[in-house]
Amino acid sequence: MIKFLRRISLLEGMSYLALLVAAIAKRLGGSDLGVQLLGPVHGVLYVIYGLGILRAFDEHLGWTFWKAVAAGFIGALPFGAFWVERQWLAPADKRALEPASA
């Protein structure tokens, strides 16, 4: 589950950045096709990200509810999903792979 969350977090972050680039291009007189295509893709990925965090925060990640809420808010910021993946999800993934001490 943690690997899935890491992948979704990265995809969500990339889609956000692509959407920002498309929005800037649109404002500079370009087509709005990029925004029309990337907006819904980013929206779906963010919903999957948020639902995944809510599903896994306690059992798989060992987070408090408030840390999960913070991950949702941070993920809504540019580069935030990358930060959550690197600072919180990657260490949790590493801990999950370590053998349990006897």
C-alpha positions, 0 to 999 in steps of 0.5 A: 500500500505504501508503494502505491501511495508513493507512486500516486503522490509522484503522479499527482505532483507531476500532474499538478506541475503540468497543469500549472505549466498549461495554465501559464501557457493559456494565460500567455495567449496559448490554447486552453486545451492543456488545462481542459485535459490536465485539470480532470486528470489532476483532480482524479489523481488528487482524489486517489491520493487523498483517499489512499492517505485516509485509507492507509494512515493508521494501519499501514503508515502508523500516522495520526489522523492529523498527520494524514490531514496535513499530508492532504493539505501539503499535497494540495500545494505545488511540490507538496506531494513530492515533499510528502513522498520524500519526507513521510512516505519513503521513510515509512516504506523503508521501515515497512521493509525492515525485518521485525526485531525479535 
